[in-house]
Amino acid sequence: MKLLLKFAVAGALVAGSTVAQAADKLTFYCSAQEDWCQLMTKEFSAATGIKVNMTRKSSGETFAQIKAESSNPKGDIWWGGTGDPHLQAAEEGLTMAYKSSMRSELQDWALRQAESANDKTIGIYSGALGYGYNEDLLKKNNLSVPACWKDLLKPEYKGHVQMANPNSSGTAYTTLATMVQLFGEDQGFEFMRGLNKNINQYTKSGSAPIKSAAKGENTIGIVFMHDAVKQAVSGFPIKVVAPCEGTGYEIGSMSIIEGARNPDSAKKFYDWALSAAAQSLALQVKAYQVPSNNGSKTSPSAPDLSSIKLIDYDFKKYGSSSERKRLLKKWDTEVYAQ
């Protein structure tokens, strides 16, 4: 009897240990740049002892994955990427509401993002849309310097412009939604059709066009300005442009996945990621977004949003499931198919 009791106790201890280990795991879906995702993974694990399994995909791809896994969620938290798909995920019940104790430290725009999604997402950084060009290639091809969105429609830029596909990239969807808001829907789609004539490739990732320009494989990349700044600061011949007509912007967001297998770990990451210390890690990987924590460090190289002509981007409308699906279908039919 004593022997049986010992085995029973030992079994209970093993089972308890297994449960404890399971609770100390996190499946992390990341939609920011790869080196930032890796750094966040490393630093969170070091700070908490929680084992992190990280997957990096663009925001559009991550949204599609979370939706596909909704009947059997595999991820716990989604960090980074444009806010529009995060808002759509919230609307479709793919993410859960959570109010962090860190909210008092955040900028107003981060909290407005949370309020518009009934606290199912929150803003972690912001960045303006624009483009960058390879100065050497521009000169080599005798091309004029583009200062405005409509400059990119000039026949001289045929084959010299690259952007991502809005079906997979949050950056590119922000571009599409920006043109609709900036010029009106009819003129916005006319712009996209004109731009299509000059596009050499639609990439999967939003930052890929400017990385390609930095390597000398492409001349102009439509991206968030902070991605272009990163390439310029890294020593590549990239010049950053805030288009003259005005431009849209993103609120990079974070969401806990509904039905997460490790919700406690997800909440710990959520709180940690909103801290000034965690957001200041961006500087180590030359990520030049504007952080949402008021106490975070910001690089002097980061774009000054106050000096850029920003449109009044309607995040609620263009982050809604119905509007996003409608615009993407129209783009597929009227632009991409052409």
JODANOR-V599002 format. One record per residue. N is the residue number from 0. D_LAST is the distance of its C-alpha to the last C-alpha in Angstrom with 2 decimals. Layout:
N&D_LAST + N&D_LAST
//
This chain:
0&79.24 + 1&78.96 + 2&76.86 + 3&74.50 + 4&74.30 + 5&73.40 + 6&70.55 + 7&69.35 + 8&69.40 + 9&67.69 + 10&65.00 + 11&64.49 + 12&64.19 + 13&61.60 + 14&59.61 + 15&59.91 + 16&58.78 + 17&55.73 + 18&54.78 + 19&55.31 + 20&53.11 + 21&50.33 + 22&50.55 + 23&50.14 + 24&46.62 + 25&43.20 + 26&39.72 + 27&37.57 + 28&33.77 + 29&32.72 + 30&29.43 + 31&30.75 + 32&30.97 + 33&32.66 + 34&35.91 + 35&36.36 + 36&35.93 + 37&38.53 + 38&40.90 + 39&40.74 + 40&41.48 + 41&44.40 + 42&45.96 + 43&45.79 + 44&47.36 + 45&50.03 + 46&50.79 + 47&51.11 + 48&51.73 + 49&48.87 + 50&47.01 + 51&43.26 + 52&40.53 + 53&37.36 + 54&33.73 + 55&31.11 + 56&27.47 + 57&24.87 + 58&25.33 + 59&22.36 + 60&23.62 + 61&27.17 + 62&26.46 + 63&24.92 + 64&28.00 + 65&30.46 + 66&28.98 + 67&29.15 + 68&32.74 + 69&33.88 + 70&36.31 + 71&37.88 + 72&37.12 + 73&37.53 + 74&36.84 + 75&39.24 + 76&37.57 + 77&34.17 + 78&34.46 + 79&31.96 + 80&28.27 + 81&26.82 + 82&28.64 + 83&25.85 + 84&25.72 + 85&29.52 + 86&29.79 + 87&27.64 + 88&29.87 + 89&32.89 + 90&31.74 + 91&31.21 + 92&34.67 + 93&33.60 + 94&35.73 + 95&39.33 + 96&41.14 + 97&43.37 + 98&45.30 + 99&46.27 + 100&49.54 + 101&47.61 + 102&45.96 + 103&48.64 + 104&47.53 + 105&43.90 + 106&42.14 + 107&41.41 + 108&37.61 + 109&38.05 + 110&40.26 + 111&37.99 + 112&35.28 + 113&37.90 + 114&39.03 + 115&35.59 + 116&35.37 + 117&39.01 + 118&39.87 + 119&37.48 + 120&35.91 + 121&37.07 + 122&35.89 + 123&36.82 + 124&35.17 + 125&32.96 + 126&30.65 + 127&28.56 + 128&24.91 + 129&24.27 + 130&23.44 + 131&25.48 + 132&25.45 + 133&27.42 + 134&29.98 + 135&30.92 + 136&27.47 + 137&26.87 + 138&30.15 + 139&29.62 + 140&26.42 + 141&28.11 + 142&25.60 + 143&26.83 + 144&27.32 + 145&24.62 + 146&26.50 + 147&24.01 + 148&20.58 + 149&19.49 + 150&20.86 + 151&17.99 + 152&15.71 + 153&18.03 + 154&16.90 + 155&19.76 + 156&18.11 + 157&15.19 + 158&15.40 + 159&18.09 + 160&16.61 + 161&16.32 + 162&16.12 + 163&16.36 + 164&14.22 + 165&15.55 + 166&16.15 + 167&18.74 + 168&19.80 + 169&21.88 + 170&21.45 + 171&17.68 + 172&18.21 + 173&20.86 + 174&18.50 + 175&16.16 + 176&19.38 + 177&20.91 + 178&18.37 + 179&18.75 + 180&22.50 + 181&22.78 + 182&20.90 + 183&20.80 + 184&17.98 + 185&16.45 + 186&16.83 + 187&15.93 + 188&12.40 + 189&12.26 + 190&13.49 + 191&10.99 + 192&8.04 + 193&10.55 + 194&11.48 + 195&8.23 + 196&8.92 + 197&12.30 + 198&11.94 + 199&13.68 + 200&13.72 + 201&13.37 + 202&16.96 + 203&18.77 + 204&21.51 + 205&21.47 + 206&24.08 + 207&22.71 + 208&20.90 + 209&24.26 + 210&26.20 + 211&24.08 + 212&24.79 + 213&28.44 + 214&28.61 + 215&27.26 + 216&24.11 + 217&21.77 + 218&22.56 + 219&21.25 + 220&20.78 + 221&19.89 + 222&22.60 + 223&25.65 + 224&28.14 + 225&30.79 + 226&28.76 + 227&28.56 + 228&32.27 + 229&33.12 + 230&31.77 + 231&33.58 + 232&36.81 + 233&36.59 + 234&37.00 + 235&33.54 + 236&32.59 + 237&30.23 + 238&30.36 + 239&29.32 + 240&27.80 + 241&28.17 + 242&25.72 + 243&27.70 + 244&26.06 + 245&27.04 + 246&25.36 + 247&25.35 + 248&27.36 + 249&27.98 + 250&31.09 + 251&31.22 + 252&32.99 + 253&35.24 + 254&35.85 + 255&38.33 + 256&36.88 + 257&38.43 + 258&40.77 + 259&41.09 + 260&43.66 + 261&45.20 + 262&45.07 + 263&48.05 + 264&46.53 + 265&43.25 + 266&45.23 + 267&47.11 + 268&43.93 + 269&42.55 + 270&45.75 + 271&45.95 + 272&42.34 + 273&43.10 + 274&46.17 + 275&46.44 + 276&47.45 + 277&44.43 + 278&41.96 + 279&43.72 + 280&42.85 + 281&39.43 + 282&41.16 + 283&42.14 + 284&38.55 + 285&37.38 + 286&35.35 + 287&35.34 + 288&34.30 + 289&36.79 + 290&38.86 + 291&39.82 + 292&43.51 + 293&45.48 + 294&47.72 + 295&45.10 + 296&45.08 + 297&42.19 + 298&41.55 + 299&42.07 + 300&38.84 + 301&36.82 + 302&34.72 + 303&36.91 + 304&35.03 + 305&37.62 + 306&36.61 + 307&32.85 + 308&31.43 + 309&30.14 + 310&28.56 + 311&30.29 + 312&27.82 + 313&28.17 + 314&28.44 + 315&29.72 + 316&26.90 + 317&23.96 + 318&25.82 + 319&26.33 + 320&24.96 + 321&23.62 + 322&21.84 + 323&20.32 + 324&19.05 + 325&17.71 + 326&15.81 + 327&14.37 + 328&13.31 + 329&11.70 + 330&9.89 + 331&8.77 + 332&7.65 + 333&6.55 + 334&5.43 + 335&5.39 + 336&3.80 + 337&0.00
//
